[in-house]
Amino acid sequence: MENFTMADQKFMARALYLAQQGEGRTSPNPMVGAVVVKDGEIIGEGYHQQYGGPHAEVFALEEAGKEGPGADIYITLEPCSHYGKTPPCAQKLIDSGIKRAVVAMVDPNPEVAGRGIEMLREAGIKVEIGLFKEEAQALNEIFLKYIESDYPFIYLKKAQTLDGYIASKSGDSKWITNTAARLEGHKLRHRVDAIMVGIGTVLADDPSLTARLEEKEGIDPLRIILDPLLEIPLDAKIINQDSKANTLIITSIDFPPAAAAASLKKKEKLLKKEKVEIMSCDSGSDNYFEINKILKKLHNKNISSILIEGGAKLSHTFLKEDLIDKFYYFIAPKIYGGSDGIASFCGSGPELMSDSVDLRIIEQKNLGDNILLIAEPERN
């Protein structure tokens, strides 16, 4: 890595902070921040504010204006080199007269992948790479997974008692965790493109699945319901609320039987009036889906991240298929105290404890008397 100064670190830290301001609004693009500096002072800054809008470098260079020639720019991600929704930022940097660019990480997008840096260097701009690379990668973990694989980034959220229960035997779960923990969960909803639950959760809890924040308006995620038999009630909150986000219901391609086809077609027609899209997918004999195929279809629809907030069965499927990228465990100081409640996962576990899923705790937060553990699976 280059020898970066304390000033370099300060300005890149500022760029990372700015990048995060675009959270929830840039997908499937990355979050990017940029800071223009001259004579040790910031003369321009910006961040990518929304998908399809100007990139971070554009805002920063426009604010710098005539002071831009001869300045340095700090960018959290390599500037683009191709025409997409906007013109290439690398060329804009060249035209602005920037003399030095400090870039946190190279863009893994095959349409860029080093070409933006190459353009700058060929134009005589000094480019230094790698300052706060790990922080930049962590900020854009969703984008990296989306670009480098056929799957969205998967978060799994659990709100549970100390002894591992997410609901009582009657299905009651309001409220296991405290207000601070629930707010943190809404922040997670704001971050992702979509939230997924099974029809069992809809029938049991009648959730809204919206992002309700305190300090700013939350961006509601697309609501995805796995509903093989199209059992969702027409008066369910999830499809009858004031929200800009749509709902996607995934049904079985083998359903309905001929006798029920007419009535279900009528139900489909009514649902589509309520911003509901219906997508049919293969399901097995137990009317449960091949999750891998569904995730690839969702990736193809530019869905880069999904929060799994469904019940124990859906969680178990994602766990067994090794599809979870990050776990969010909200733990309340409560003991359910029985063996008849609803546990975090419903399904068969391994014979040996040594075959259980190993996690690496990457962050721990105290939320009043609740604890949030954020973890990643240990993969070989």
Secondary structure, DSSP 8 states (H G I E B T S, - for coil): -----HHHHHHHHHHHHHHHTTTTTSTTS---EEEEEETTEEEEEEE--STTS--HHHHHHHHHGGG-TT-EEEESS----S-SSS--HHHHHHHHT--EEEESS----TTTTTHHHHHHHHTT-EEEE-TTHHHHHHHTHHHHHHHHSSS-EEEEEEEE-TTSEEE-TT---TTSS-HHHHHHHHHHHHHSSEEEEEHHHHHHH--------SSS-----EEEEE-TT----TT-GGGSSS-SS-EEEEEETT---HHHHHHHHHHHHHHHTTTEEEEEE-B-TTS-B-HHHHHHHHHHTT--EEEE---HHHHHHHHHTT--SEEEEEE-S----SSSSEES--S---SSGGGS--EEEEEEEEETTEEEEEEEE---
